[in-house]
Amino acid sequence: MATVIAIANQKGGVGKTTTAINLAAAFAQKKKRTLLIDLDPQANSTMTFFALEEVSHSVYDVLADHQLPFAEIIKPTKCANLCLVPSKISLAKLEANLVGQFDAPFRLKDVLTPVRKDFDMILIDTPPTLGIMTVNALVAATHLLVPIQAGYYALEGTDDLLETLERVRARPNPELQLLGIVITLFDKRTNLARDIQKQVNQVFGDKVFKTVIGKNVRLEESPAYKETIFTYAPDSSGAGEYGKVAKEVLHRVTQ
């Protein structure tokens, strides 16, 4: 059964989607059968691999009414070993539709469980909120990975996220583990970034990944060319760093 990693932080602009895309690509390069689920209505992960007009059905169609089999919306990408469950802006209206539904937090877990045997690694890119979509990701996941930007207010909102983690662990998903914290957008030239790194390490200790993701123009450019960092700039520092994070993840999930 696949390891299922929810990548979440309700603070926007922390490199969450960049981490989801490139970590998935790194696992695929390591010959892991990998599935990336885009659970964000902004659909940025989806647009890295496909034009939206190429997407006839999205995760919304499955979560809204259970009529469409989950396996039918899994799309192979041009990257070997990497498949995608796409999103569309229509996912934004699902939150309101699920209000009051008794199974609302379990929609993703229910449809994902039958296909877990077909993959080694499943990553879920979540929206920058703590709404029902993020809760669905946490209920379906085995692990939570939190990207934190090395900038002002880096830890803003993490208390709320960790409180949500504990609530999910208390009832719907007691097996959920905090995989760790990845520091992103790290500018080693600034004192601020180093101070933030020290602060994050003080708060989270050994949950912080040893590898940090530096600010990198190639990482910012690659989605515009519908590429992961491993095909767009394989020799860049960004590719090297995400490769190392993937190695750390695999070590942690097998401990």
Secondary structure, DSSP 8 states (H G I E B T S, - for coil): --EEEEE--SSSSSSHHHHHHHHHHHHHHTT--EEEEE--TT-HHHHHHS-GGG-SS-HHHHHHHS-S-GGGG-EE-SSTTEEEE---GGGGGHHHHHTT-TTGGGHHHHHHGGGGGG-SEEEEE--SS-SHHHHHHHHH-SEEEEEEESSTTTTTTHHHHHHHHHHHHHTT-TT-EEEEEEEESB-TT-HHHHHHHHHHHHHHGGGB-S---B--HHHHHGGGGT--HHHH-TTSHHHHHHHHHHHHHHHHHT-
